[in-house]
Amino acid sequence: MKDKKIILAGGTGFVGKYLQQKFSEAGYQVIVIARKTPTNWDSLDKITAALENSEILINLAGKSVNCRYTKKNKNEILISRTQTTKTLGEAIKKCKFPPKIWFNSSTATIYRHAEDKPMTEEKGEIGTGFSVGVAKAWEKEFFDFQLDTTRQIALRMAIILGKNGGVIPAFKNIVRLGLGGKQGNGNQMFS
């Protein structure tokens, strides 16, 4: 049996599957918390038991933003992030031996749209709008937990790129339809 344990909350998506594979290859026991896994969001006790004696918790949970922004979807985007974060924080507080580190997804969309300068942790300017509001509420829920023995790190991630996942398949379809724009000298890059 593997000694070190990693918890991937919401670990059934593109990033979660990648991390699950990499941590498993590195010799970790990986437990995924998701709606349709043995450890799911319906049982705080099961989540607490999974977190007990774990090395790292990585929370990737949240409804995909790849949808129409209807009132219902916007509400689900917000609640799916803040409620899962709250549940995980409450479970950590119940642990006798909580995870050493808790990485919680957030979004780089918290910064204003800027073409004049880079937005960084040190000099980034918080923007406005729905996505920024979600990010602020999500991070507030996360950092409202004052945990003595668990280090908390917000992951302000942006668009995810991957050979067979993330946004690349959608980009490929756009380019195939001739909507990719002119490449110029062939050295054009995107972040």
N, C-alpha and C positions, 0 to 999 in steps of 0.2 A: 504494500500500500504506500502511496505517496504521502510524504510527511507535510509538505507545505501546501497550503490551500489558498486558492484565489477565488473570489466571488465576482461573477459578472452579472450585474443586474441589467435586465433588458439586453442580454447578450445573444439574442437570436438574429440580429441584423448583420449587415456587411462587416462592420468594425468588430462586433462581438464574436462572430465566427472566426475572423482572422486572429483575434486575441486568444480565443479558446484554443485554436490550433497551436499557436506559438507557445502559450503557457504549458499546454500538455506536452509538447515536444521538449520543453525545458524541465519536465519532471514534476510539475505541479498538479495537484488535484484541482480540477476546475468545476465549480458548481454554478449553474446558470439559474438565475431567478427571472422567470417570465410568466406570462399568463398561462401557457400550456406546458409547463415543466413540473416535475414533482415538487420542487420548491417554488411556489407561486405567490402572487401578491395577496392571496386570500388568508394566509396564516402568518401573523406576526411571530408566533412561536417557532414556526419552521424557519423563517428568515433569521431569527435570532440564533437558532441552533446552527444554521449554516455559517453565520458570521463568527461564531465562537471559535477562537484560536486561528482565525484566518490571517494571512499576511497582508492582503490587499483586497479592498472592495473597489470595483470600478462600476459606476452607475452610468449606463448608456440609455436608460429607459426613456421613452417618450414617443408619442405619435409622430409619424413621419410628417414633415412639412411639405412633402411632395403631394399636395392635394389642393383643391380649391379652398380658398379662405372664406368659407361660409361661417356663419355665427356658430353653428354646431362644431365644425372642425376647429375653429379658433379656440373654443372652450376646451375641447379635448386636447389640443396641443398644450395649452397652459396646465390643465389639471393633471395630465399624464406625466408631466415633469415635476410639478410641485408636490403632488401627492406621493409619488414613489420616493422622492427625496425625503419627505417627511417620514414615511414608513421606515426607510432605512436608518434615518437618524434615531428614531424611537427604538428600533431594534438594537442599534449599537449601544444606546444607553442602558439596555437591559443585559448586555453581555458582561460576563465576569472577565473574559479575556477578549476584548474587542480587536478588530483589525488595526494594524499599525498605521495604515494609510487608507484614506478614502478619497478616491478620484471621483469627482462628480461632473458629468458633462455640463457644459454651458455652451455659449455660442459667441463667435467673434462678431456676430450681428449686433452685439450690444454697443459697438462703436458707430459713430455717424459715418455715412457714406462719404469717403474722402478721396479726392483725386489730387489734393494739394500737398499732403504729407502722410507718412505712414502712421497708423494707429497702433500703439504699443501699450503694454501694461503700464509703463511709466508716463507716457505722454498721450495716451488715447483719450478721445473726447466721447463721452456717452451720447448716443443719438436719441431719436424719438421714434415713435410709431409702435405698431403691434409687436414686432419681433423684439424690439428693445425692451418693451414692457414685460414680455415673457422672460427674457434673460434676467432682468432685474428681479422679478418675483422668484425665479428659480434660484438665483444666487442668494437672495435674502433667506429663502427657506433653508438652503444649505448652510450658510454661515450663521444662522440663528442658533444652530446647535453649538454649544460651547463644550467641546470634548477634550478632556484632559490628556488622554493617552492615544488618541487617534488624530494624526495629522490630516488636515483637509486641504485639498487642492482642486480648484475649479478648472476644468479643461475647456477653454474658449476655442472650440473647434470651428472650422469653416467647412466649405464644400469638401466632401471626401472623394478622393480620386483613387481608383484601383483598376487593375487590368481587366477584371471581370465583374466590377461592381462599382458602388458609389455612383457618381454622376457620369462617368465615362460612357456607359452604354447609351444614355440619352444624348450626350454630346456627339457620339458617333452617328446616331440617327439624324441629327440636325445637319451634320456635315454631308452625309450621304444625300440629303435632299437639296444640297447646294446652298445651304444657309450658314455656312461656317465663316464666311468672310474671306478676304484676300490674305494670303499668307505672307506676302512681301518677299523678303529674301530667304524665307524658309527657316529663320531663326526665332520666329515669334513664340513667346512663352506665355503661360498663365500660371498664377499661383496655385 
